[in-house]
């Protein structure tokens, strides 16, 4: 166990012993440098002794992208197939996601609507869809475009062409940064309420919200069904690096339902 502390004359007391109180009892503690792990920097490029645990390599013979929750598919499927059927959880992998920065009521906004036949969301938290794409309003001039797998290059090209010369506009492919988890069933929102401060019962048809879920920054999308109905579904967009943590949390939390 280690802790950071302010210690009077600490630099002159390296290697000496001080006492700290843990659970009401004094415990002897050694004063060390703030660089207490690998001070020589020998492990910067890995374990020099080679005795660390081997990393599990995940590969695909087809050289296709691998979703961050591929290892959790069986566990999520087993939970979703339980007889009660009150909660079903699964991953919607490899969704195309493009971040758009387009000022509202601008030439760029008009050009986008003309090209795709879909208006930009009029406010934060609103969702529009059509022509195979879905648009989430994340802010006054920030939107997230969702589409099926493998469409990033094609859509980026269409956007670059229609927005060219319209003034300020930016398109960024963020498909690899997040994955999508679908949770549905009568108790779907009850499960999410364990780790989210939003009033999920108020999320209406075709709405979205940026929030924290189980200490992960996520985007929630309500798919238009009444809370408590069997068909009620919420999509969770979570960063790939936090996906495994959120999957474990959902498995633990959803079990009682």
N, C-alpha and C positions, 0 to 999 in steps of 0.2 A: 504494500500500500504506500502511496506517496501523496503528498499535499504541497501546495504552494503557500508560503507564508512570508510576512515581513518580520525579520529577526534583527534586532539591534546588533550592529557589528557583525552581521552574518558572514561577510566575506572573510573575516579573520577567524571564523569559528568552523570552517569546513572540516569535516571529519570528527568533530566533537559530538557529544550526546546532549540532547535536551529532552525534556519530558512534555508530552502533550496529554490532554485529558480525553479519553475515549470511553464513552458509556460510564462516566463518573470515576474512572480509574486512570492514574498516571501511567503512561506507556513510554519507555525509552525510545528515542528516535535519533537517527544519525543525520547531521546536517551535511547536505551535499550541494554540489553546484546545480544551478538551474538546468544545466544540460546533463541530466542524470542517466540518459540512455544513450549508449554508443557515443561517448564524447569524442572519440578519435575519428568518427565518421566512416568507420570501416564497413558499416552495413548500408551505406547510402545506395549501393547498387544491388542489394540483396544480402543474404546470409553468407558470409565468407567461408563458414565451415561446411556449408552444404547439408546440414542436418535438419533443416526446416521441413515442414510438411509439404509434400508435392502438391502443386496446384492441379485441380481437375480441369482438363482441357475439353471444352465443348466444341465440336466441329460438325459441319454439315457437308456431306459428299456433293451436294448440289451448289455449294458456295452461296447459299441463301442466307439472309439475315436471320438471326436467332433472337426470339423475344426474351426479355429479361425474366419472364415468369415461366419459361418452358419446364423448369424443374418442379414447378408447383401445380402443373396442370392436373396430375393424378389426384393430389390431395384436395384440390378445389372441386374436381369432378365428383369425388367420393362424397364430400359434404353436400353437394347439390343434388345427389341422387337419393338422399335419405328419405324414408317414407313420408315424413311429415311435410316436406317440400315447402316450408315456410320461407326459406332463404336459398337462393341459388347464386353462385358466384363463379365467374369465369373471366378469362382474359380475352380481349379483342386486340390481337397483336398487330404490330406493323402498320398502324394507321398513318396515313400521310398527314402531316401537320405543317402548315406554313404560317409564320407570324407576319401579319400585315400592319404597317403603320401608314394609314391614309386619313388625312383630315376630312372631317364630315363636311358635306355640302361644298366639296371642292371639285375641280375638273377631274381629279384622279378618282374620286368616289363615283362620279357620273360615268367615267370610262369603265370602271369595274362593273357597274350595274348593266351597262350596255353589252359588255362582253359575256357576262355570265347569266344575265337575266335575273339576278338576285340582288335585292337592295342590301346595303350594309345595315347591321343592327342599329337601331336609333338610340340605344342607351346601353349603359353597362349592365350586364346580366341578361340581355335579351339574345335570342337566337333566330337566325333566318336560314333558309335552306332552299335548294333547287339546283338543277343542272348537275346533280351528282356531288355537290359540295354542301358543307354546312359551315356557317359563320357564327362564331361566338363573340359577343361584345365584351372585351376585357377592360376597356377604358374609353375615354372620349375619342381617341384616334388610334386605338390598338385593337386588333381583331385576330382571332385564331381561326384559320381555315382548315377544316377537316375533310378528308376524302379517303377513298379506299387505298389499299396497299399499292406501292409501286408507282404512284402518280406524281411524285414530287417534281421530277424533271419536266414532265409534260406541263403541269400546272404552272410551274415557275416560268417556263417559256411563254405561256399565254399571258401571264400577269406582266412579265417584263415588256411584252409587245404592246399590251393595251395601256399600260401606265406610262410608257415612254413619252416624254415631252409634256406631261400633265402637271409638272411641278413636284413638290415634295411627296415622295412615296417610297416605301422600303418593303422588300420581301425577303424573308429569311426562312430557310428550310430547317425546322426544328423537329423533324420526324423522329430522329434517334434519341431525343432528349426525354421523351415521355412514352409510357405505354398506357393502355386503357383497360380498366377493370369494370366489368358489368356486374351489378348486384341487383337482384330482382326478387319479387315475392312479397307476400303480405307484411313480413317483418323486416324488409330491407332497410327502411328508414329508421326503425328502432335500433338495428345493429349499428348504423352509422352514428346515431345520436350518442352512443357511448364514448365517441372520440371526437365529436364535432360540436361547436358551440352554436351553430346556426339552428334556427327553427326550421327543420327540414320539411315539416308539414306544410309550410307556406311556399315551398318551391313549386311553382305551377308549370303548366304545359310549356315546353320549349323555353326553358330558362336555364341560366347557368350562374355559378357563383365561385369565386376564388376564396378559399378558406384553408384552415388547418384540420387535418384528420389524423388522429393518432400521431401527432407531432410531425406530420408530413404536410408540406405545402401541396395542395391539390386544386383541381378545377372539377366541380360537380356539375353534371348536366342532367336535368330531369327530362325524361322522354315522353311526357305527356299523358301519364295515367294517374288516376286518383290514388293518393296514399292509402295503403292497406289492401288494395286490390292485388290479385295474384299476378296480374300483368304489369304492376308498377315496377319501373326500372330506373335506376340511377347509374350513370356512367361516371367513373372516377378517372381523371387524367392525373397520373402521378409520375414524377421524375423516375427514370429507369434505375437510378442509384438507390432509390428508396422503395422500389417496387417489392422486393423480397420482404422487407420489414413490414410493409403494409399487408402483404398477403398473409404473413404469419399472424398479424394482429387480427385480421378478418377471420381466420380459421379459429383462433381462440375465442373471439367474441361471438361469432355466429353459432358456435356449437350449442349454446343453451336454447336457441330458437329452432 
